[in-house]
Amino acid sequence: MYEVYRRNQRRRMQTVSYTTYSHLQMTSEWEFQPFGPLGYCLDTLQQPDCEVTRGPFREVTVVTYLLSGTLSVEVASASDVQLGPRDYSVTTPRDGDSIVYRTGTEEAHFVEIGLTTLSDDAASSNRVGHVSRTRRSPDLGCLVSGQGHGDVPGISLDSAVYRGYMRAGENLIFETLLSRRLFLLVLRGTVRLEQDRLLPRDAAFIRRVSSVPIAAVQTTELLLVDMA
């Protein structure tokens, strides 16, 4: 079953504490509804020289993927990390911790995915990863995984986050178990998912499907979360 979630169906976040420097506009921020272990997905456009505090958190692992700009990801119980375009961080805050995002001199566009942590004993950490820049296309690379996907940051839950890239006219087929759930978010470009066309910042919830064909109408970048 495919359930498409359009950009204009999201609700505005009201639970974030903002601190802005200089005379800057407020951040533009939207949230997707929860879906299984996916507690939330935030799509944020943050102004230059701006600070946003998110939290406090409990039993969550946060994957932050930066599309453009620069971003500092800070959490009290772990080391700070610095992100550039197409970098990502995997943050496991201690219960009660918050995450502080600080932008540089440019506007930053990033996506934040919150996944429910299975273990109360998950160690606090803040790690940075880089998208593998290969010349092959289409490309679907694993960013983080709790399923033993080689040399990528591990997480303490049966989920994996992928970043996909396709040129116009190319196709990807994602194979999974019928019992699993998928969340697909289009970052840029346009894809066709069965009879639905997904535009930038549209998403789809997918369940009870073992083979997912994704067709690129335009050059496309997307995130795909595979969950138990």
JOHUKA-V595625 format. One record per pair of residues at least 24 apart in sequence whose ideal C-beta (glycine too) atoms are under 10 Angstrom apart, sorted by sequence separation. I is the first residue (numbers start at 1). J is the second residue. D is the distance in Angstrom with one decimal. If there is no record, write none. Layout:
BEGIN
i:j:d
I:J:D
I:J:D
END
This chain:
BEGIN
i:j:d
9:33:9.0
24:48:7.2
26:50:9.0
37:61:9.5
43:67:9.8
45:69:9.4
64:88:6.1
65:89:8.5
74:98:9.1
75:99:5.2
76:100:8.7
85:109:9.3
93:117:9.8
129:153:5.5
139:163:8.3
140:164:4.6
141:165:8.2
159:183:9.8
163:187:8.5
165:189:9.2
181:205:7.3
182:206:4.0
183:207:9.9
191:215:6.3
192:216:8.0
198:222:8.5
22:47:9.0
24:49:7.0
25:50:9.0
27:52:6.1
29:54:9.9
46:71:7.7
63:88:6.3
64:89:4.7
74:99:7.0
75:100:7.4
83:108:8.5
85:110:9.9
88:113:9.6
90:115:9.8
92:117:6.8
95:120:7.9
128:153:8.7
139:164:6.9
140:165:8.0
166:191:7.6
181:206:6.9
182:207:7.4
190:215:9.6
191:216:5.6
192:217:5.8
16:42:8.6
20:46:9.7
21:47:9.2
22:48:8.5
24:50:5.7
26:52:9.9
63:89:7.4
64:90:8.1
73:99:6.4
74:100:4.3
127:153:5.0
138:164:7.0
139:165:4.7
140:166:8.8
180:206:9.1
181:207:4.8
190:216:7.5
191:217:6.4
5:32:6.2
13:40:9.1
20:47:7.1
21:48:9.0
22:49:6.1
44:71:9.8
62:89:7.8
63:90:5.6
64:91:6.9
73:100:7.8
74:101:7.8
83:110:7.8
92:119:9.9
95:122:9.6
97:124:7.2
99:126:8.6
127:154:9.4
138:165:6.6
139:166:7.7
164:191:9.0
180:207:7.8
181:208:8.8
182:209:7.6
189:216:6.4
190:217:4.1
191:218:8.4
5:33:7.3
16:44:9.2
18:46:9.8
21:49:4.9
22:50:8.6
62:90:7.6
63:91:7.9
72:100:7.8
73:101:6.3
74:102:6.9
94:122:9.2
118:146:8.3
125:153:8.7
137:165:6.3
138:166:4.1
139:167:9.9
179:207:8.8
180:208:9.3
181:209:9.5
184:212:7.9
186:214:9.7
189:217:7.4
190:218:4.6
13:42:6.9
20:49:8.4
21:50:6.4
61:90:6.8
62:91:4.4
72:101:7.1
73:102:8.4
93:122:9.7
94:123:8.9
95:124:9.1
115:144:9.0
117:146:9.9
125:154:10.0
136:165:9.4
137:166:6.5
138:167:7.3
178:207:8.9
179:208:8.2
180:209:9.1
189:218:4.4
190:219:9.1
191:220:5.3
3:33:10.0
5:35:9.1
13:43:10.0
20:50:5.3
21:51:6.9
61:91:7.2
62:92:7.6
71:101:5.9
72:102:4.2
92:122:5.2
94:124:4.3
113:143:9.9
125:155:9.8
137:167:5.3
176:206:8.9
178:208:6.1
180:210:8.5
182:212:6.4
184:214:7.4
186:216:10.0
188:218:8.4
189:219:5.2
190:220:6.6
10:41:9.4
13:44:8.8
19:50:7.9
20:51:7.3
60:91:9.0
61:92:5.0
62:93:7.1
71:102:7.2
72:103:7.9
92:123:6.8
93:124:6.3
94:125:9.8
113:144:9.4
115:146:8.9
132:163:8.8
134:165:9.0
139:170:9.6
178:209:7.3
179:210:9.1
188:219:7.7
189:220:3.0
191:222:6.8
3:35:8.9
10:42:9.7
18:50:8.1
19:51:4.6
20:52:8.7
60:92:7.9
61:93:8.7
70:102:9.2
71:103:6.1
72:104:7.9
92:124:5.7
93:125:9.1
131:163:5.8
133:165:9.7
138:170:4.5
140:172:5.7
174:206:9.0
178:210:4.6
188:220:6.7
189:221:6.3
10:43:7.7
18:51:8.0
19:52:7.4
59:92:9.7
60:93:7.1
70:103:6.8
71:104:7.6
91:124:8.7
92:125:5.0
93:126:8.3
122:155:8.4
123:156:8.7
137:170:6.3
138:171:7.0
139:172:8.7
140:173:9.6
176:209:7.9
177:210:6.5
178:211:9.6
187:220:8.0
188:221:4.9
189:222:7.7
17:51:9.6
18:52:5.9
19:53:6.9
57:91:8.9
59:93:9.7
69:103:6.1
70:104:3.9
91:125:7.2
92:126:7.7
122:156:4.7
131:165:8.6
138:172:5.0
140:174:7.1
176:210:6.1
186:220:6.6
187:221:4.4
188:222:8.4
17:52:7.6
18:53:7.9
57:92:9.1
58:93:8.7
60:95:9.1
64:99:8.1
66:101:9.8
69:104:6.6
70:105:7.9
71:106:9.9
90:125:7.4
91:126:4.8
92:127:8.9
121:156:8.5
122:157:8.8
138:173:9.8
174:209:9.4
175:210:6.8
176:211:7.9
186:221:7.9
187:222:5.8
5:41:9.7
7:43:8.5
16:52:6.3
17:53:4.6
57:93:4.6
58:94:9.5
59:95:6.8
69:105:8.8
70:106:6.5
72:108:9.8
89:125:9.9
90:126:7.7
91:127:7.7
174:210:9.6
175:211:5.6
176:212:7.2
185:221:9.9
186:222:5.2
187:223:6.5
16:53:7.4
17:54:8.0
56:93:7.9
57:94:8.4
58:95:4.9
60:97:10.0
62:99:6.4
64:101:7.7
69:106:4.4
71:108:5.0
73:110:9.3
89:126:6.3
90:127:4.9
91:128:9.7
118:155:9.2
119:156:5.0
174:211:7.5
175:212:7.9
185:222:6.3
186:223:8.5
16:54:6.1
17:55:8.6
55:93:6.7
56:94:9.5
57:95:7.2
58:96:7.1
68:106:7.4
69:107:5.6
70:108:6.6
71:109:9.5
89:127:6.6
90:128:8.0
117:155:7.8
118:156:5.7
119:157:8.2
173:211:6.1
174:212:4.4
184:222:6.2
185:223:4.7
15:54:8.9
16:55:9.2
54:93:9.4
56:95:7.8
57:96:7.6
58:97:9.2
60:99:9.9
68:107:7.4
69:108:3.3
71:110:6.0
73:112:9.7
88:127:9.3
89:128:5.2
90:129:6.7
117:156:5.8
118:157:4.7
173:212:6.9
174:213:8.2
184:223:7.4
185:224:7.8
15:55:9.8
56:96:4.9
57:97:6.0
68:108:6.7
69:109:6.5
88:128:7.3
89:129:7.4
115:155:6.9
117:157:6.1
118:158:7.6
172:212:8.3
173:213:5.1
174:214:6.9
183:223:8.1
184:224:5.2
185:225:8.1
13:54:9.5
55:96:8.1
56:97:6.2
57:98:7.0
67:108:8.3
68:109:4.8
69:110:7.8
87:128:6.1
88:129:5.1
115:156:9.6
116:157:6.8
118:159:9.5
172:213:7.5
173:214:7.4
183:224:7.2
184:225:7.9
55:97:6.2
56:98:5.3
57:99:7.3
66:108:6.6
67:109:4.5
68:110:8.3
87:129:7.0
88:130:7.8
115:157:6.0
171:213:6.4
172:214:4.6
173:215:9.8
182:224:6.4
183:225:4.3
55:98:3.0
56:99:9.5
66:109:7.6
67:110:6.3
86:129:9.9
87:130:5.6
88:131:7.4
116:159:9.0
171:214:6.7
172:215:8.2
182:225:6.7
183:226:8.5
54:98:6.1
55:99:5.8
65:109:9.8
66:110:4.6
67:111:7.3
84:128:9.6
86:130:7.1
87:131:7.4
115:159:5.7
170:214:9.3
171:215:5.0
172:216:8.0
181:225:8.4
182:226:5.8
183:227:7.2
53:98:5.2
54:99:4.8
55:100:8.8
65:110:6.3
66:111:8.4
78:123:9.0
81:126:5.4
83:128:6.5
86:131:4.3
170:215:7.8
171:216:7.2
181:226:8.0
182:227:7.3
53:99:7.4
54:100:7.7
64:110:5.8
65:111:4.9
77:123:9.4
78:124:5.1
79:125:8.5
80:126:7.0
81:127:7.0
82:128:7.3
83:129:9.5
84:130:8.7
85:131:9.1
86:132:9.7
113:159:9.6
115:161:8.2
169:215:8.2
170:216:5.0
180:226:6.1
181:227:4.8
52:99:8.9
53:100:5.2
54:101:7.0
64:111:7.3
65:112:8.0
77:124:4.1
78:125:5.3
79:126:5.7
81:128:4.3
83:130:9.5
86:133:7.8
168:215:9.8
169:216:6.6
180:227:6.3
181:228:7.7
52:100:7.3
53:101:7.9
63:111:8.4
64:112:5.0
65:113:7.6
76:124:8.9
77:125:8.7
78:126:3.8
79:127:8.9
80:128:9.9
81:129:9.6
113:161:6.6
166:214:7.4
168:216:5.7
169:217:8.3
172:220:9.4
176:224:9.8
180:228:6.1
51:100:6.3
52:101:4.8
53:102:9.9
63:112:7.4
64:113:7.8
75:124:7.4
77:126:8.5
78:127:8.6
79:128:9.7
166:215:8.3
167:216:6.4
168:217:6.6
169:218:9.3
170:219:8.9
177:226:9.2
179:228:7.6
51:101:7.1
52:102:8.1
62:112:6.2
63:113:4.5
64:114:9.9
75:125:8.9
164:214:7.2
166:216:3.7
168:218:5.2
169:219:9.6
170:220:8.5
172:222:9.0
174:224:6.5
176:226:5.8
50:101:8.3
51:102:5.0
52:103:8.6
62:113:7.1
63:114:8.1
75:126:5.4
165:216:9.0
166:217:9.6
167:218:8.7
168:219:5.5
176:227:9.6
177:228:8.9
50:102:7.5
51:103:7.9
61:113:8.8
62:114:5.5
63:115:7.0
74:126:8.0
164:216:9.1
166:218:9.1
167:219:5.2
168:220:8.0
172:224:9.0
174:226:7.8
49:102:8.3
50:103:5.0
60:113:9.9
61:114:7.5
62:115:7.8
73:126:6.4
90:143:8.1
166:219:7.1
167:220:8.1
49:103:6.4
50:104:9.8
60:114:4.9
61:115:4.9
73:127:9.9
90:144:5.1
165:219:8.1
166:220:4.9
46:101:6.5
48:103:5.6
49:104:7.4
60:115:6.8
61:116:8.0
62:117:9.9
73:128:8.0
88:143:5.7
89:144:9.7
165:220:7.2
166:221:8.3
46:102:9.0
47:103:6.8
48:104:6.9
49:105:6.7
52:108:9.9
59:115:9.9
60:116:6.4
61:117:5.2
88:144:7.8
164:220:7.4
165:221:5.5
166:222:8.1
44:101:7.9
46:103:5.1
48:105:5.4
49:106:9.4
50:107:8.8
57:114:7.8
59:116:6.3
60:117:5.8
61:118:9.5
164:221:7.1
165:222:8.0
48:106:5.6
49:107:10.0
50:108:8.3
54:112:7.4
58:116:9.8
59:117:4.8
163:221:7.2
164:222:4.6
47:106:9.5
48:107:5.7
58:117:9.0
59:118:8.5
163:222:7.4
164:223:7.6
46:106:10.0
47:107:5.9
48:108:8.0
54:114:9.2
57:117:9.5
59:119:8.5
162:222:8.5
163:223:5.9
164:224:6.0
46:107:6.9
47:108:8.3
59:120:6.6
61:122:7.2
162:223:7.1
163:224:7.8
45:107:6.6
46:108:4.7
58:120:9.5
60:122:9.4
64:126:9.9
90:152:9.1
161:223:6.6
162:224:4.4
45:108:7.7
46:109:7.7
59:122:8.0
90:153:4.4
92:155:7.7
161:224:7.4
162:225:7.7
44:108:7.9
45:109:5.2
46:110:7.2
61:125:9.2
62:126:9.3
64:128:9.6
65:129:9.4
89:153:8.9
90:154:8.5
92:156:7.7
160:224:8.7
161:225:5.3
162:226:7.1
44:109:7.2
45:110:8.5
66:131:9.9
88:153:8.7
90:155:6.6
160:225:7.5
161:226:7.9
43:109:8.3
44:110:5.6
63:129:9.2
65:131:8.6
159:225:6.5
160:226:4.8
161:227:9.6
43:110:8.3
44:111:7.4
159:226:6.4
160:227:8.3
42:110:8.5
43:111:5.5
44:112:6.6
158:226:9.1
159:227:4.6
42:111:6.9
43:112:8.2
158:227:7.4
159:228:6.8
41:111:6.7
42:112:4.3
113:183:8.2
157:227:8.2
158:228:4.2
41:112:7.1
42:113:8.0
90:161:8.8
157:228:7.8
40:112:7.9
41:113:5.2
42:114:7.9
113:185:8.5
40:113:7.7
41:114:7.4
88:161:8.4
27:101:9.2
39:113:8.6
40:114:4.7
41:115:9.8
111:185:6.7
140:214:9.0
38:113:6.9
39:114:4.2
40:115:9.4
88:163:8.1
27:103:9.3
38:114:7.4
39:115:6.6
111:187:7.0
138:214:8.6
37:114:9.4
38:115:6.3
39:116:5.5
86:163:8.2
37:115:5.3
38:116:8.0
39:117:9.7
65:143:7.3
109:187:8.8
138:216:7.3
24:103:9.7
28:107:10.0
32:111:10.0
36:115:9.4
37:116:4.8
65:144:10.0
86:165:10.0
109:188:9.8
137:216:9.4
147:226:8.2
27:107:9.7
34:114:9.0
36:116:8.4
37:117:9.0
63:143:7.0
143:223:8.2
17:98:8.2
19:100:8.9
21:102:9.4
27:108:9.3
28:109:9.4
31:112:9.5
32:113:9.3
37:118:8.5
63:144:5.8
143:224:9.8
144:225:9.7
145:226:8.8
146:227:9.8
147:228:9.6
21:103:9.6
25:107:9.8
34:116:9.0
137:219:9.1
138:220:8.9
139:221:10.0
140:222:9.0
142:224:9.7
143:225:9.9
146:228:9.1
17:100:9.7
19:102:9.6
24:107:9.9
29:112:9.3
31:114:9.8
61:144:8.2
140:224:7.3
142:226:9.3
61:146:8.9
63:153:8.8
111:201:9.3
131:221:9.6
61:153:9.8
63:155:8.1
61:155:5.0
61:156:7.2
61:157:6.9
63:159:9.6
65:161:8.1
61:159:8.7
63:161:5.4
65:163:7.1
61:161:10.0
37:146:9.9
113:223:7.4
115:225:7.6
118:228:9.5
116:227:9.4
111:223:6.4
113:225:6.5
115:227:7.7
37:157:6.1
65:185:9.5
67:187:6.0
37:158:8.0
38:159:8.2
67:188:7.6
37:159:5.6
65:187:8.1
36:159:8.9
86:221:9.0
88:223:9.6
41:183:7.1
43:185:7.7
38:181:8.0
36:180:9.0
37:181:8.1
38:182:9.8
41:185:6.5
43:187:8.9
36:181:4.7
38:183:5.3
35:181:6.5
36:182:9.7
37:183:9.6
35:182:9.3
36:183:8.3
35:183:5.8
32:183:7.9
32:185:7.8
67:221:7.8
65:221:9.9
43:200:10.0
43:201:5.9
65:223:6.4
43:203:8.9
63:223:8.7
41:203:7.3
63:225:8.5
38:205:8.7
35:203:9.3
36:205:8.8
33:203:9.6
35:205:5.1
30:201:7.9
32:203:5.8
35:206:9.5
36:207:8.3
33:205:8.4
35:207:8.6
32:205:8.7
5:183:9.2
5:184:9.7
7:186:9.3
2:182:9.5
4:184:9.5
5:185:9.1
2:184:9.1
41:223:8.5
41:225:8.3
38:225:6.0
37:225:8.5
4:193:7.4
36:225:9.2
38:227:6.3
4:194:9.6
6:196:9.8
35:225:8.7
37:227:4.7
2:193:6.0
4:195:9.8
7:198:9.6
10:201:8.5
36:227:5.0
37:228:6.9
2:194:5.7
4:196:4.9
6:198:8.6
7:199:7.0
10:202:9.9
35:227:7.9
36:228:7.6
2:195:8.6
3:196:9.5
4:197:9.0
5:198:9.3
6:199:8.0
7:200:7.7
8:201:9.6
9:202:9.1
10:203:8.8
2:196:6.4
4:198:6.6
7:201:4.4
8:202:9.4
9:203:9.3
6:201:8.8
7:202:5.6
2:198:9.9
5:201:10.0
6:202:5.5
7:203:8.4
5:202:6.9
6:203:8.3
4:202:6.6
5:203:4.5
6:204:10.0
4:203:7.5
5:204:6.7
3:203:9.2
4:204:5.1
5:205:6.6
3:204:6.6
4:205:8.2
2:204:5.6
3:205:4.4
4:206:9.8
2:205:7.6
3:206:7.6
1:205:8.2
2:206:5.6
3:207:8.2
1:206:7.2
2:207:8.7
1:207:5.5
2:208:9.8
1:208:5.4
2:209:7.2
1:209:6.8
2:212:8.6
END
